[in-house]
Amino acid sequence: MDERGLHRLIGTIIAPERLEDDCAVIPCGDRLMVATTDMLHETTDFPVGMTDWQVGWMATAVTLSDIASMGAAPGQVLLAVGLDRPERLSGIMEGARDCCAAFGAELVGGDLDAHRELTIVSTGLGTVEAAHLVRRRGARPGDVIAVTGPLGEAQAALAGYDRHRKELLEPQPRVREGRALGRAGVSAMMDISDGLALSLHDLLAVNDCGFSVDTARLPLPAGVPESEGRELALYGGGDFELLFTAPPGILPVAGVMTHVIGEVIPDRGVLADGKPLERRGYLHEWKG
């Protein structure tokens, strides 16, 4: 069973609509608070060769990316560190602090414990006006499908294209872009941490329409042969770009790089070049 399957189990215990988005949404005065949490492990999430500073940066960036996908402004981040060696803590915390500072958040606390394997849980809070909140649900036939930047770069680094090591080890959450797209009125949005194909299927699960992309329009990783780059762009994880749908008249949005890659269609399904697109990407799985 994979993690999406387990989400369905959780949906029998708490309201399933709570599981549809990258963040929980909580009323907070005249605004909305968004809250998210991510767990990362050394062996599955931190590539070999990362510095402790990069580990702290990445653990924070993935959480800020979730906040960005809701069109929200980041506020506070808490970091719970299951630490394998005490001498690593300083670099991890400095990386987390610097990532927060770079994107307008504040590192305000957390927890500390001893673990055999380095494990970090990052929790982020943000706020957004109700009118500018963007959920995964909301795509409509006739909307365009777009992304905020090149896809497949992180996976390209794992495949040996070292020019993309920075994209892999120091991901840049699209906080400014997410807020601008929310204010512009995009109809649905999420981040692409698990790959474009899987993200499109995630959108399919909560919308009453379909998604059709033209692979010739995908922004591919530089320096990678086109056929390999297209495969990485469709299925590679770790990019943290934003995937969104929007009425055609909204784009371009000032100050935001966007690449239109397809359109929302009436019939439910995910298509690439007119053919069904495999539901494949980065998934945590349990065997047996």
C-alpha positions as CSV (number, residue, x, y, z in Angstrom):
1,M,0.0,0.0,0.0
2,D,1.2,3.5,-0.7
3,E,0.7,6.7,1.2
4,R,-2.3,7.8,-0.9
5,G,-4.0,4.6,0.1
6,L,-3.4,5.3,3.7
7,H,-4.9,8.8,3.3
8,R,-8.1,7.1,2.4
9,L,-8.0,5.1,5.6
10,I,-7.5,8.4,7.6
11,G,-10.5,9.8,5.7
12,T,-12.7,7.2,7.5
13,I,-11.6,8.7,10.8
14,I,-11.5,12.5,10.2
15,A,-13.4,14.5,7.6
16,P,-12.0,13.4,4.2
17,E,-12.1,16.9,2.8
18,R,-9.5,17.8,5.4
19,L,-7.1,15.6,3.5
20,E,-7.5,17.2,0.1
21,D,-5.0,20.0,0.3
22,D,-1.3,20.6,1.1
23,C,-2.3,22.4,4.3
24,A,-5.1,22.3,6.9
25,V,-7.2,25.5,6.8
26,I,-8.2,27.0,10.1
27,P,-10.3,30.2,10.7
28,C,-8.2,32.9,12.4
29,G,-10.0,36.2,12.9
30,D,-10.7,38.0,9.6
31,R,-8.1,35.7,7.9
32,L,-7.4,32.0,7.5
33,M,-4.5,30.2,9.0
34,V,-2.9,27.3,7.0
35,A,-0.9,24.6,8.9
36,T,1.2,21.9,7.5
37,T,3.8,19.3,8.8
38,D,6.4,17.2,7.0
39,M,8.6,14.3,8.3
40,L,11.9,13.6,6.6
41,H,14.4,10.8,7.2
42,E,18.1,10.6,6.5
43,T,18.0,7.4,4.3
44,T,14.9,8.3,2.3
45,D,14.9,12.1,2.0
46,F,18.4,13.5,2.4
47,P,20.7,12.6,-0.5
48,V,24.2,11.4,0.3
49,G,26.6,14.4,0.5
50,M,24.3,16.9,2.0
51,T,25.7,19.2,4.6
52,D,23.8,19.6,7.8
53,W,23.0,23.2,6.8
54,Q,21.4,21.9,3.6
55,V,19.4,19.3,5.7
56,G,18.0,22.1,7.8
57,W,17.2,24.2,4.7
58,M,15.5,21.3,2.9
59,A,13.4,20.3,5.9
60,T,12.1,23.9,6.1
61,A,11.7,24.5,2.4
62,V,9.4,21.6,1.9
63,T,7.0,23.0,4.5
64,L,7.2,26.5,3.1
65,S,6.4,25.1,-0.3
66,D,3.1,23.6,1.1
67,I,2.2,27.0,2.5
68,A,3.0,28.7,-0.9
69,S,0.7,26.2,-2.7
70,M,-2.3,27.6,-0.8
71,G,-1.5,31.2,-1.8
72,A,-0.6,32.0,1.8
73,A,2.2,34.1,3.4
74,P,4.4,32.0,5.7
75,G,4.6,32.9,9.4
76,Q,6.2,30.5,11.8
77,V,8.1,27.3,11.6
78,L,8.8,24.7,14.3
79,L,11.4,22.0,13.9
80,A,11.4,18.7,15.8
81,V,14.8,17.0,15.4
82,G,15.4,13.4,16.1
83,L,19.1,13.7,16.3
84,D,21.6,10.9,15.7
85,R,24.7,12.9,16.6
86,P,24.6,16.1,18.7
87,E,27.3,17.8,16.7
88,R,24.9,18.1,13.8
89,L,22.4,20.2,15.5
90,S,24.0,23.6,14.9
91,G,24.2,23.2,11.2
92,I,20.7,21.9,10.9
93,M,19.2,24.8,12.9
94,E,21.2,27.4,11.0
95,G,20.0,26.0,7.7
96,A,16.4,26.1,8.9
97,R,16.8,29.6,10.2
98,D,18.4,30.8,6.9
99,C,15.6,29.3,4.8
100,C,13.0,31.0,7.0
101,A,14.7,34.3,6.7
102,A,15.0,34.0,2.9
103,F,11.2,33.5,2.5
104,G,9.7,35.7,5.2
105,A,9.1,33.1,7.9
106,E,10.4,32.8,11.5
107,L,11.9,29.8,13.2
108,V,10.2,29.9,16.6
109,G,11.0,26.6,18.4
110,G,10.4,22.9,18.2
111,D,11.6,19.7,20.0
112,L,14.7,17.6,20.3
113,D,15.2,13.9,20.9
114,A,17.8,11.2,20.3
115,H,17.2,8.9,17.3
116,R,19.3,6.2,15.6
117,E,18.5,7.8,12.2
118,L,18.3,11.6,11.7
119,T,14.6,12.4,11.5
120,I,13.2,15.9,11.2
121,V,9.6,17.0,11.5
122,S,8.9,20.6,10.3
123,T,5.6,22.3,11.1
124,G,4.7,25.6,9.3
125,L,1.9,28.1,9.8
126,G,0.8,30.8,7.4
127,T,-2.0,33.2,6.8
128,V,-4.1,34.2,3.8
129,E,-7.2,36.3,3.1
130,A,-10.2,34.0,2.4
131,A,-10.6,35.5,-1.0
132,H,-7.1,34.6,-2.0
133,L,-6.9,31.0,-0.6
134,V,-6.3,28.5,-3.3
135,R,-7.2,24.8,-2.9
136,R,-6.6,21.8,-5.0
137,R,-10.3,21.6,-5.8
138,G,-11.5,24.3,-8.1
139,A,-10.3,23.5,-11.6
140,R,-12.8,24.0,-14.4
141,P,-13.0,22.8,-18.0
142,G,-11.4,25.4,-20.2
143,D,-8.8,26.5,-17.6
144,V,-5.2,26.3,-18.7
145,I,-2.7,24.1,-16.8
146,A,0.6,25.7,-15.9
147,V,3.7,25.4,-13.8
148,T,6.1,27.9,-12.3
149,G,9.4,26.6,-13.5
150,P,11.5,23.7,-15.0
151,L,10.6,20.2,-14.0
152,G,12.8,17.2,-13.4
153,E,15.9,19.1,-12.2
154,A,16.2,17.4,-8.8
155,Q,15.8,14.0,-10.3
156,A,18.3,14.9,-13.0
157,A,20.8,15.6,-10.2
158,L,20.1,12.1,-8.8
159,A,20.7,10.7,-12.3
160,G,24.2,12.2,-12.4
161,Y,23.6,15.7,-13.9
162,D,25.6,17.6,-11.4
163,R,24.7,21.0,-12.7
164,H,21.4,20.5,-11.0
165,R,22.8,19.6,-7.5
166,K,21.7,22.9,-6.0
167,E,18.1,22.4,-7.1
168,L,18.2,19.0,-5.4
169,L,19.9,20.0,-2.2
170,E,18.6,23.5,-1.7
171,P,15.0,23.6,-3.1
172,Q,13.4,27.0,-3.5
173,P,9.8,27.2,-2.3
174,R,7.8,29.4,-4.6
175,V,6.3,31.6,-1.8
176,R,6.2,34.9,-3.7
177,E,4.8,33.2,-6.8
178,G,2.1,31.3,-4.8
179,R,0.9,34.6,-3.2
180,A,0.8,36.4,-6.5
181,L,-1.1,33.6,-8.2
182,G,-3.6,33.4,-5.3
183,R,-4.2,37.2,-5.6
184,A,-4.6,36.9,-9.4
185,G,-7.4,34.3,-9.0
186,V,-6.0,30.9,-10.1
187,S,-8.6,28.2,-9.7
188,A,-6.6,25.3,-8.2
189,M,-3.0,24.8,-7.1
190,M,-0.6,22.4,-5.4
191,D,3.2,21.9,-5.2
192,I,4.9,19.2,-7.3
193,S,7.1,17.6,-4.7
194,D,6.2,14.0,-5.8
195,G,6.4,14.6,-9.6
196,L,4.1,16.2,-12.2
197,A,2.2,13.0,-13.2
198,L,1.4,12.0,-9.7
199,S,0.4,15.6,-8.9
200,L,-2.0,15.7,-11.8
201,H,-3.6,12.5,-10.5
202,D,-3.9,14.1,-7.1
203,L,-5.8,17.0,-8.7
204,L,-8.0,14.5,-10.6
205,A,-8.9,12.9,-7.2
206,V,-10.6,16.1,-6.0
207,N,-12.0,17.7,-9.1
208,D,-14.9,16.7,-11.4
209,C,-12.9,17.2,-14.6
210,G,-9.8,16.0,-16.4
211,F,-6.3,17.2,-17.2
212,S,-4.6,17.0,-20.6
213,V,-0.9,18.1,-21.0
214,D,1.2,18.5,-24.1
215,T,4.7,17.1,-23.3
216,A,6.3,19.3,-26.0
217,R,5.4,22.2,-23.8
218,L,7.0,20.9,-20.6
219,P,9.9,23.1,-19.3
220,L,12.7,20.5,-19.2
221,P,15.9,20.3,-17.1
222,A,18.8,22.0,-18.9
223,G,21.7,19.8,-20.2
224,V,19.6,16.6,-20.3
225,P,18.8,14.8,-23.6
226,E,15.2,15.7,-24.6
227,S,13.7,12.2,-24.2
228,E,15.3,11.6,-20.8
229,G,14.4,15.1,-19.7
230,R,10.8,14.6,-20.6
231,E,10.7,11.4,-18.5
232,L,12.3,13.2,-15.6
233,A,9.9,16.2,-15.9
234,L,6.8,13.9,-15.8
235,Y,7.8,11.5,-13.0
236,G,10.8,13.0,-11.1
237,G,10.2,14.2,-7.5
238,G,11.8,16.9,-5.4
239,D,11.1,19.9,-7.7
240,F,8.8,22.0,-5.5
241,E,7.5,24.1,-8.4
242,L,3.8,25.0,-8.3
243,L,1.2,23.3,-10.5
244,F,-2.0,25.3,-11.0
245,T,-5.0,25.8,-13.2
246,A,-6.3,29.2,-14.2
247,P,-8.9,30.9,-16.5
248,P,-7.1,31.7,-19.7
249,G,-7.4,35.5,-19.2
250,I,-5.4,35.5,-15.9
251,L,-2.0,34.8,-17.4
252,P,0.6,36.2,-17.4
253,V,0.8,37.3,-13.8
254,A,3.2,40.1,-13.3
255,G,6.5,38.9,-11.8
256,V,5.7,35.2,-12.0
257,M,7.4,32.9,-14.5
258,T,4.7,30.5,-15.9
259,H,4.7,27.8,-18.5
260,V,1.4,26.7,-19.9
261,I,1.5,22.9,-20.4
262,G,-2.1,21.9,-21.1
263,E,-5.7,22.5,-20.4
264,V,-8.5,21.2,-18.1
265,I,-11.0,19.0,-20.0
266,P,-14.6,17.9,-19.2
267,D,-13.9,14.2,-19.2
268,R,-12.2,12.8,-16.0
269,G,-8.8,11.4,-16.6
270,V,-5.1,12.5,-17.0
271,L,-3.8,12.6,-20.5
272,A,-0.4,13.3,-22.0
273,D,-0.3,13.9,-25.7
274,G,-3.8,12.5,-25.9
275,K,-3.0,9.2,-24.1
276,P,-3.6,8.1,-20.5
277,L,-0.7,9.3,-18.3
278,E,0.6,6.7,-15.9
279,R,0.0,7.4,-12.2
280,R,3.7,7.3,-11.2
281,G,6.1,9.4,-9.2
282,Y,7.6,9.5,-5.7
283,L,5.5,7.5,-3.3
284,H,6.2,6.1,0.2
285,E,5.2,2.5,0.1
286,W,4.6,-0.4,2.6
287,K,5.2,-3.9,1.4
288,G,3.2,-7.0,2.5
